[in-house]
Amino acid sequence: MTPIRQLIAFFLLCIAPSAVAQEFRFDEVTYTPQATTFKLFAPKKAKKVMVNIENPDGKDTKSYPMKYVAGGYWTATVKKNLKNHLYTFNAGWGETPGVFAKAVTVNGQKGAVVDLRETDPEGWEHDRRPPLNSPADLVIYEMHHRDYSVDSSSGMLHKGKFLALTEEKAIAHLQELGINAVHILPSFDYASVDETRLDTPQYNWGYDPLNYNVPEGSYSTNPYDPKVRIREFKQMVQALHKAGIRVILDVVYNHTYSLDGSNFQKTYPDYYYRKRADGSYSDGSACGNETASEQPLMRRFMIESMKYWVNEYHIDGFRVDLMGMHDIETMNQIREELQRIEPSIFIYGEGWSASACAYPAEKLAMKANTARLNGI
């Protein structure tokens, strides 16, 4: 960040959290060999926020106090090489890898400090999106990683894994279908499958978010190594791109797996969720909770999350689950910012909610408001 931008950022911090959300990305962990900086958006009332650092083997934990910066976040810098170390934050509501962890341990309980360039497969820097003249040219095949390849008759080596979609037989079948894009069901780290018991039959579509910005460990060949799921997801995207197939990610920002186990709640209680007038949690998702896209930090979180999947994983589009729960302004800002990165990124979503939301219907990205959604 340049000195001028630093000055602007400091000014914004002195104004309000909503302004901070517009300026700062959710870079909760910034690694260099010399030092790692941890940053967490948490309320000032937390009083004490700690970051707990473990050696890569999960032993010898050391805790560091984080300093509150006026405007809404806490920070700490550890001046040593923490590559592959594990971490959690604790703001007084339980340990959490934060809301924007980019690498996690098995079952997503702890974050990991990784050099993301070490997760790039060979030739990743030359990966390119297949050409697309118009969204009308897309022929999209919706698929679930496990269902696509897990059957014994599939002949796949990596049954039920990201890597199945790097195999010649899987690619050939997709090409035979005549499609040029796959809509992969939720592939972020979700909560319902126990990654320590993959020898036991387990199944879920994945609509139960835990860590939004990390690939699901059960689809990797080793959920215990934080870097494996990242590398294998990239290998999948790379193989599909080489075959002329775009990759669309199903994203579920409208609710979390639970409230009690939510990283949002453990970081900034009740900020990221909508409530009814009587103080009860709204449930437009019919999943027990409803996120508040109109809140500045949640809006920024959604924008930065989708940008991260585009930039780090080369995702070509998004299918937004229960998009009708999100406010129109947030969806239009997402479209605008992704447009700057790559105009051909396709965004579509469900123009409804599962039940009434605690937000005015005329401000939501419902089917009836399609004319107010720009390029979605």
N, C-alpha and C positions, 0 to 999 in steps of 0.2 A: 504494500500500500504506500503510495507517495505521501510526502509530508502534507500536501494540501488535503488529500483524502483523509489522512489521519486527523487533521484539524476539523474537517467537516464531520467526521465520525464522532469526535469528542463533543462537538456542539450538539449533535443529535442525541448523544447519550444524556446530555443535560436537560433535554426537552421532555421526552416521553418514550416508553417502551415501543409504542406504535411506530415512532420514527426510527428507533433502533432496528426494528424488524425489517424496515425497508433498506437499511444500509448494510447490515451484517448477514452473512451467510451462516448456516449452521455448521461451522467447522469446529466441532467439539474437540477434535484431536488433530493437531498439526505437528507432524513428525519431521525432524531432521536428525542426522547422526549426532549432532552436538546437543540438541535439546528437544523436548516435546512440550508443547503448550496445550493445556486442557482448558476448555471453556464450556460453561453450562448456563443456559438461560434458566434462572430460578428466582423466586421472589426474594426480596430483601428480608422479609419476615423469617426466612429460613435461619437467619442469624449465624449459622455455622454450616459450611459446605466443605466436604472432604473429597479428595480423589485418592482411592486406594490402589496402589501399584503392586502387582505380584510378578515374580520371576516367571519366565515361560513355562516352567514346570508346575506353576500354581502354588509355590511355596514362598516363604519369606516376604510377607506383605508389609509394605510401609505406607503410611498415610501422610498426605500433604494437605495442609489447609488451603482453601481457595479464597481469594480476595474479591470482595464485591466491587463491581464497577458501576458507578451511578448510571441508572437507566435500565438495569435489568439483567446483568449476567455476572457470573463469577469466573475467575481465572486463576490458573497456577501454571508455572513453568518449571519443569524438572530438567536441570542441566546435566544430563547424561544420556547415553545412547540407550533408549528404551525399546528398540526394535524387538518385536515379538513378545514383549511383556504384556501382561493382562491388566485390566483396570476396571473399576466401578466407581460411580459417583454415589455420594450419600448426602442428601440435603435435609435429612431428618425424617424422610418418609419411606426409607428402605433403600437397599442397594440396587443400582441400575446401571446399565451400560450407556445411559443417556437416551435421548430421543433420536439421535442421528448417527448411531454407531455404523461404521463402514466395514467392520470385521468383528466377528464374535466367536466365542467358544461354543462347544456343543450345547444345544438347546437355547442358545442365545442369552445366557445368563450373565456373561461377562464380555466386555469389549476387549479388543486386541489392537495393539499398536503395530501396524504393518507398513512396510514400504509398498504401496500399491503397484509400483512399476515392476516389482518382483512377481506380481500375479499376472502380468501380461504374457499371453502365449507368443510364441515366435511369429513374427510378422504382424503383430497386432497393430503396430503403427501404420501399416499399409491397408488395414481393413477399411472397406468403403461400402456405403449403403448402395444396394442395387438401384439403378435409375428408376424414377417414377415421374411420369409427365403429369399425371392427374390422379387424385384419390379414386376417381371412377375406374381406374385401371386395376385397382387392387382386387384380388381374388383371395379371400381370407379363410383360413382353415383354423377353427378353434380346437385346441387340444390340451390335454393334461399330461404332464411328463410321465407319470407312473402308468396311466392307462395306455399310452401310446406304445410302450415297449415292454411292459413287465410280463406279459403272457409268455409261457414257455414256448409257444409256437412262433414267437416273433423272430427268433434267430439272432437277437441282439446280444452283444457281449455285455453291454452296460445297461441291463434291464432296469427301467424305472429311473434312470439317471439323466442328468443334463447331457452327459457324453453319448447317450444313445443317439442323439441328434447330430453327432459328428460322424456316425457310421454310414458307410456307403449304402447299405440296404434301406436305412431310414430316409436318407436324402432321396434315393431313387423313387421310393414310394410317394413321397410328397410331390416330386416332379411329375410322376405319372398322374396324380390327381389334377394337375393343371393349375395349381395354386401358385401365387407369388408372395404370400405372406402367411405367417402363422401367428395366431392370437393364443399365446400361452397363458393358461390359467395362473392365478397368483403364484409367483415364484420367489417372493421375498420370504424372509424367515418367519414362519408362522408357528403357532403355539401347540396345536392339537396332536402333532406327531412327536413322540419321544425319540429323539435322535440317538439315544443310548440303547434302544431296543429295536433296532432295524431288522433283527432276525425274527421278530414277532410281527405278523400281519397287522398293519395299521393303514388307515386311509382317511384322507380329507381332501376336499377341493382346494383348501388353502385360504378361505375367506375369513381368517381369524388372525389378523396381523399382530406380530410381536415386535420385530425389528424391520422397519420399512425399507431400509437401504442396504440390506445384506441378502444374498441369495439363500434360499432354504437349504439347510444342511442335509436333510434326508434325500435330496436329489443329487448329492455329491458322493464321491467314493470314500470320503473320510471327513465326517462332520466334526471330528476332534481337532483337526488342523484348520485354523481360521482362514488360511490362504487358499486351501484346496477348492472350496465352493466358489470362490471368486474367480479363480483361474478357469475352472471347468465351465462356469457359466459363459465366460468370454470365449472359450473354445467353441461352445455351442453356437453362439452368435456368429463367430467368424466362419464356421463351416456352413451355416445357412446363408450367409451373405455371399460366400464363394459360389453357392449353388443358385444365386439369383433370388433368394427368398428373404423378404423383410421380416423383422421380429417385432411384434406388438405385445406389450406387457399389460396384463390385467392388474389394475391398481385399486386398492381398497382403503381409501382415506376416510371413509364415512363413519367407521367405528373401529374399536380395538377388540382384541380377544376378550378382555375383561376390564373392569375398572380397577379392582384391587391389584391386579398384576401389571397394570399399565405403566409403561415407562413415562408416559405423559403425566400420570398422577404422582408418580414417585419423584418427578422433577418439579412440576409446577401444578399442585393440586387444584382441580376444578377449572383451570384456565382453558384447557383444550376441549372441554365438553360443554354442550348446551344444557341448560336447565329450564324447567317450566316455571311459571309464575309462583307455584307453591314450593319451589326449591328442590323438587324431585328431578332426577335426570331424565331428559327427553330421550325418546327411543324411536326415532324415525327409521332406524335401521332394522328394528325388530331383533336386535342382537344384544340388547341390554344397555346400550349407550349410543350416543350420537355426537360426533365431533363438531366443533364450531369453526367452520372454514372462514367465517367473517372476522374472527379474532386475528389481529395483526401477526402474531407469532405463528398461528396455525396456517394462515394464508401463506406466510413466507416459507414455512416448513414444506407445504405441498409444492410450491414453486421450485424450491431448491432441490427437493427430492426428485422431482421429474427431470430437472436439469441434470442432476447427478447421474441418473440412469442413462440419459442421452449421452453425456460426455464420457463417463467412465466405462459404460457397458455397450455403447453404440446402439441403444434401443431406437427403433424407427417409428414408434407410435404407442399410444395408450388407449386402452378401453377402460373407462372410468366407472367403477361399480357404484350403483345408486347415485349417479351424478346429480339427480334431482334434490339431493340433500345439501349439495354445496351451493354457495351463493354465486350469482351470475358474475359479479365483479371478480371474484377469485378465479373462476374458470377463464374469463377473458384475459386476465393478467397472465395466466399460465400460457394461453395461446400466444400472446404477444411476446413473451420471453423465449418460448421455444421457437417461434418464428425467426427470431434473431439468430438462433443457432443453426437451424436447418428448416427452411420453409416446407419441405416435403413431409415433415413429421405429422402423422395422422392422429387426430384426437376424436374419439367418439365415446358415448356413454349412455347409460340408462337414464332416460328423462323422467324419473319418478323416484319416490321413496317407498319404503315398506309400510309406513304409517305417517301420521302427521308429525311435522317437525316444529321445534320451538323457534321458528323464524318465519317471517312473512312469506307466504307462497309466491307472491309476485316478485320477490327478490331471489328466488331459487332457480337453478338450472333445470327446470321442468320442461317437459315436451311443449307445453303451452307457451313457453317463453323462448322457444328456439330462435325466433327472429332477432332476439337480443344477444344471442351467442355468436361471436365472431369467428367463423372458420372452424366451428365444432359441430 
